[in-house]
Amino acid sequence: MGSHIVRHAIHAGYPLRAFVQKDRSTGTLDGLDIEIFYGDLTNPLDIQKAIRGCDYLVHSAGSTSLWPGRSSAMWRVNFDAVVALARAARANNIKRFIHIGSASSFGYGSRQTPGDENSPFLGKKFNLDYLDTKKSAQDYLLKQFELYQLPVIILAPTFIVGEYDTTPNSGKMIISVARRRLPGFSAGGKCIAYAGDIAAAAVNALTMGRPGQCYITGGENLTYHEFFDLVSDLAGARRLKFLIPTPLAVLTGGMAEVISKLTRKAPLLSRTMARMSADTHFYTSSKAISELLMPQTPPREAIRRSIDYLKQIGYL
C-alpha cells in the first residue's frame, strides 16, 4: 500500500519523505524522487525524527499476520506505534494525519445490507490480535480527535489487491489459486479493493474529507467462488468446482495448526481463518467515493495487475 501512496503523492506534486524499516528493501521505491528515512516504527525517537519538518503524515505500515492469533509484537506495531505517531503529529503540528486502518473494525454484512461506518465491530469473536489491534488503534485516534482535535482521518480498506505486494499478503490467495493448491472454495466472500484506488483516496484525504471521520475504502463485493473464478481465468488455471463445508474447513485448519506447531511454520489455513471464510465480509464505500473521490477499479483489472506483478517478481 505504501508504494502506491508514494506514487500518487508524487503525481499530486508533494515532496516526500518515506519511513522505511531498517535493513529492508523491496525495490518498490527504487528510482523515485523521494527522501528515505530508515528507522524502527516501534522506536518513538525514530518517529519524531522522521516527522520533523513535515506538514502531513500518512501511516500505512502495520502487521497483517493472522498467525499466531495472539502476539505482543502485533500490539507494538499496530497499536503502540500509532500512539507514538499521534503524539509526534501533535508535537509537530501536523496539518493532517491519514491513518490506514481496516474495514474489519466495522461490522460486515451481505450484498443486500453491506457493512458501513456505523456498523458495530464483530471481530471480537475471532480472538485475533490483528483485528483487536486495528480496532484499538482506530478508537484511540478518534479519541485523540475528540480530546485534542488531532486532525486525523481514518481510511479502512477492505481486501486489497494490486501491484507491489512483495511479501506477499493478499497475493498468497491468488498464488494458491493460480498454482492449483486449493481443493475448493468456502461459502463466504470479501470486498475486493484495488490498492491504487485506496492510495488515491489517501492522497485526496490530505485536502478532502473531514477530520475525525472514518472512511471504508473498498470496491466490489464478491463471493470466494466469484473471486477465484476471476483469478483462475486470468492466471490460466483450472476453475475450482467444489464448495468446502465450513466444518470440514475448520477441521482441516485444526490439523494444519498441529503441523505448524511441529514445523514452526505458519499454516496456510487455521481454524480461525476457516471460520472467517464462512462469512460474507461485504461493505459499502459510498462515503469514501462521495467525500474522497475514491476511484473504483473493477476487480478483474485489479487481479490482472496483481498477477502481472507476481509474475514479474517470480511468484508465478
N, C-alpha and C positions, 0 to 999 in steps of 0.2 A: 504493500500500500504506500509506504513512504516514497518509493521510487516514482510512483505515479504522481503523488502530490508534488514532489520536487519538479517534475517536468511541467505540470500545469502551472505551478507558481512562476517558473522561468518564463513560460509563454505569456503569462499575465504581466511580466515586467518587474517582478520582485527580485531584489538581490537576496541570496540565500546563504544561510549557514546550516549545514546538516550535521546533526549529532549522530555519530556512528560508533558502534560498540568497538572497544579496543580489540586489536588483533583480528578484526573481522572485515573481510572484503568480498562481496559477492560479484563485483564488477558492474552492478546495475547503475552506478553513479559515475562510472568512468567517462571522461571526456566532457562532462558537464561543467558549465561555468558557475561553480559554487565553491564556497569555503567549507572545508571539512573540519569538524571538531571531534577528535577521538576521545571518548570518555566512557565512564561507567554510569549507567542510568540509576543505579542504586546508591550512588555517591552524591549527596546533596551539594557538595562543593563543586563537583564537575557540572552539575546542573546550573548552579549560579554562574560559573564561568562561561558556560555555553550561551546562556540567555543574555548576558551583559551586552548592552548596546542594541538589542533587538526591539522592534516595535510590535511584532506579532509572534505567537507561538502556536505551532501545530504539532500535537502529540499523537503519533500513530504507532509507537512501539508498544510491545507487550508480548506476553506468552499466551499461546492459544492451545497449549497441550491439554488433552483430556486424560492423560495417564502419567503418573498416578493421579487418582481423583483428589487426593489431599496433598498439598505441598506448601511448605513455608516459603520456598523460593518464589512460588507463584504470587504470594502476597507481597513479597518485597518488590517484585517487578510491576505487578498490576495495580497495587494499592499504595504502598509506601512511596514509590516513585511519583505517583500522581500527587500525593500530599506535598512532596518536596517541590514539584513543578508549580503547584498552586502558590506556595509560599514565595518561590522565586518570581513568579509572574507578578504578584502583588508588590514585592520589593523593588522590581524593575519597571513598574508602571506599564506593563504590557497592555496594549490597546485592545487586543482580542486574543483569547486563548481558545483554540479549536481542539477539542478532545475527541479522539476516535474511540468510542466505546463499543457497545454490542447491542444488537436488536434483542438478544436473549435477556436483556434487562427489562424487557416488556413481555407481557403475555402474548403468545401466538394464537392463531385461530385457523379457520377454514377459508376456502376461496370465497364463500358467501359472506363470512364475517371475519376478515383478517385482523390480526392484532394491530394496534396503533399506539401512539404515545401515551394514551390514557389506560392502556390495558395493564392490569396488575401483574407483577413478576410471578412466574410459575416455576422458576428454576430450582427452588429450594428442595423439591422432591428428588432431584438427581444427585444431591450430595457431591457436587463438583466445585472445587475451589476456583476453577476458571469462571464459572457462572457467578459465583458469590463475590469474587474479587471485582469483576466488571460492574456488578450492581452496586457494590460498596463504594467504588471509586466514583461512579455516577452520582450517588446520593451525597457523597462528600462535596463534590464540586457544586452541586445545586445548593447545598447549604452554605458554601462559601459565597455564592452569588447573593443568597438571601441575607447573610450577615454583613458582608463587606463589599457587595456589588462587584465581585470578581467578574470581569467581562468574558465569561465562559459560554461557549456554545458547544453542545454535545451532539456529535453525529453517531448514530447507532447502526452500523452496517449489518446486513443480513449475510448470507453465504456468498463469499467473494470469489470471483473467477476472473482470471486475466493474466497478463504477462508479468514478468519479474518475480514469479513465485519460485524462488530458488531453493527453498527448504526441502521439498515443497509442503504447503499446507493443504489448501483445497485441491491442489494438484494431485494429492495422494489418491483421492477418489477417482479422478479422471484417469490416472495411470492404472489403477486397479481394473477399471472397465476396459481400457484400451488394450491391456495385456491379458485380458480374459481371466482374471484372478477371482472374479466374483461368480458364485453359482446362481445368483438371482437377485431380486430387488425386494426391499422391505415396503411396508404399507404406507409409510409417511411421505414427507416431501419437504422442500426448502424453498425459500425465496431467493432466487438467483440474481446477484448483482454484479455488474462489471466494475472492476477496480477503478478504471478510468473515470467512470461516472461518479463514483464516491469521491475521488480526488478532485474532480471539477466542483462538486458541492462543497468540499472542504475549503478550496481556494475562494469560491464565491462567498463563503461564510465570513471571510475577513471583512467584507463590506456589506453583506446581506444578512438577513435573518435577525433574530432577537436574542441578545444575551439572556442567559438563564433558561433557555429553551433546549429541548431535545428534538432531534430530527431523525427518524428512521430512514436510512438510506438503502433502499433495496431495489429490486427490479420486478421480474415476473415470477409468480408462484407456480412451481412445477412439482408434480409427484416424482419420487425417485424413478419410477418407471419411465416417465416422460424425459427426465433429465438424462438417464442412462441411455435411452434410445438416441438422443441427440449426440451424446459422446460416442456411442458405437458407430453411428453413421459417419461422423466427421473423422473418426480415427480409423475407419475401415475395419472395425471389429464386429464380431457376431453380436446380435442383439440378445439381451437377457430375457428369457421367456418365463421364468418361474418366480412366483411370489413366495417369499420365505416367511412362514408363520412366525409371529413375534416370540412365542415360547421357544421355538427351535433356535432362533437367533440369540436369545438370552442364554440358552444352554450352551451354544457354541462359544459365546463370549466368555462364559464362565470357564470353559475348558481352555480357552486361549489365555485367560488370566493365570491359570495354574502353570501353563507352559512358560509364560512370561516371567513368573517368579523364579523359575529354574534357569532360564536363559538370560535374565536381566535385560531383556529387550522389550520395548513397548509392544503390546498386542495390536494387531490390525483391527480387532474388534473386542470390546469389553462388554460386560453385562449392561453397564450404564449406556454405552453407545447404542447397544441393541434396543434398549428401552426408548431412548430418544428418537431412534429412527422409525419408531411406530407412529409418531405424532406428525401432524402437518404443521411445520413451523412457518406459517404463512403470515405475511404482513402487508400493509399498505404504506406507500411512501408519498402519499399525496401532499403531505405537509412540506417535505423536502423539495418536491417538484415545484410546488407553488411558491415557496418563500426563498429557496436557494437555487432555483432554476436547474435542478439536478437533471442531467440527460438520462435517457432510458435506452441503452443499447440492448438489442434483442439477445436472449440467451444463446442462440445459435452462433452469433458473431462473437460473443464473449468467450464461448467454449472453443471456437475455432482459433482465436488468438492465444488462448491458454495452451492448446495442443501444439500450435506452431512454436511457441516459446519452449515448451517442454522438449520438443524435438531438437530445437536449437542448442539446448544445454545438455542433451544426451540422455534424458529420462525416457524418451520414446524413440 
